[in-house]
Amino acid sequence: MNATVIGSQLGDEGKGGVVDLFSEDADVVVRYQGGDNAGHTVVHDGEEYKLRLIPSGVIRGKTGVLGNGCVLNLETLFDEIETLRTRGLNPDVRVSSRAHVVFPYHRVLDRAEETSKTDEDQAVGTTGNGIGPAYEDKAGRRGIRVGELLDETVLRDRLEYTVPKKRRLAEDIFDVDTGIEFDVDHLFETFRAFGDRLESEGMIVNAGSVLTEMARDGANVLFEGAQGTHIDVDHGNYPFVTSSNPTAGGAITGTGVDPSAVADGQIIGVVKAYLSRVGSGPMPTELSEESASRVREEVGGFGTVTGRPRRIGWLDVPMLRHAARVNGFTGIVLNHVDALGGFEELKVCEAYELDGERVTDVPSTTAAWARCTPEYRTVETWSDRDWSEIRDDGYDALPDAARTYVDYVSTELGVPVYAVGIGPGRDETIVRRHPFDSSED
């Protein structure tokens, strides 16, 4: 059996913890897009693991695969592997030979372009890790793939073709001083060494073939998306998006598996009980700074990769409807329900008012979404409490108002709730249905 875990909002939904939880019965966990701009946090036995590139299932000792849809900062990859080893883990990570490589010049250009966008309406708020420029080179047929690091002639030829163009772009357009990040000889030696290490440790694979063979042998495959639906380059609020497809279609194109491997499996949308965002772009339900600060204090609302404070808003149901349609959710996980305990007032956005009309889905243009005024429904609140008393007793032990909130979201989307998160730890999620189990509780 296969399952896919997808963020339903703007990232920060808690996908890492959900993947960690559901990977208990998985044999392999696959990241299918993004790079080290994604931050996934896993908490187990009081230990916190912050991952930027390696699939979250490695904390359970599962095989992790980085698919062809990813762009890889190999320095980050090996740093993460070494860090996990120092903490007593032995991560088994495979890398698609078709995945593109993030080079130092990508990071320089990423930061330079973002800095040049002085207009707040143009700045995206990227992490500066070179992800966008790497995907640009992929689309422009200038990129260098993992498999090509093993061929000295191909690697040098590609670098000699690409790097001078990048140097001129940095110097002439962005007025940036260039150094070893744009030195062909340095890059060649550095990345040939990375290639040698990947090869010597047996990490390079044909991901599509390997995953297909594993599935035929009865393996459970869990596909892990990074970021969220509404920063998908095609289905998000463009241009305030990432450069890849965190949606279900990305799991197919980003791994090379048969489309049925994703479409016929469980597709689980991870929903944060409120809305948060790191970076720029419209957010119709955004709270005042005073209210947002209260939530940040409760949940540590800062970006895993950037450390920037997350913008906070009420739950936006039109966003969830859009995500459910685009991805075909078979179920959802509602996270951070505990964070809403103790609010004097609790609202959800049911629809928008846009240019005098009521709309129930997210407009296709960012300009239109920015003009939307939320139509709120006030819902019953529940008191803050010791949530540890609840997790062992299951869903029925949740406060009545919290269950009503969860059931409301489930009804609006027309899919069941697989789990409810009431804390960051693995044992702080109430599981109602496991994606690799055809039966329900």
Buried (B, 14 or more C-beta within 10 A) or exposed (E): BBBBBBBBBBBBBBBBBBBBBBBBBBBBBBBBBBBBBBBBBBBBEEEEBBBBBBBBBBBBEBBBBBBBBBBBBBEBBBBBBEBBEEEEBEBBBBBBBBBBBBBBBBBBBBBBBBEBBEEEEEBBBBBBBBBBBBBBBBEEEEBBBBBBBBEEEBBBEBBEEBBEEBBEBBEEEBEBEBEEBBBBEBBBEBBBEBBEBBBEEEBBBBBBEBBBEBBEEEBBBBBBBBBBBBBBBEBBBBEBBBBBBBBBBBBBBBBBBBEEBBBEBBBBBBBBBBBBBBBBBBBBBBBEEEBBBBBBEBBEBBBBBBEEBBBBBBBBBBBBBBBBEBBBBBBBBBBBBBBBBBBEEBBBBBBBBBEEEEBEEBBEEBEBBBBBEBBBBEBEBBEEBEBEEBBEEEBEBBBEBBBEBBEBBBEBBEBEBBBBBBBBBBEBBBBBBBBBEEEEE
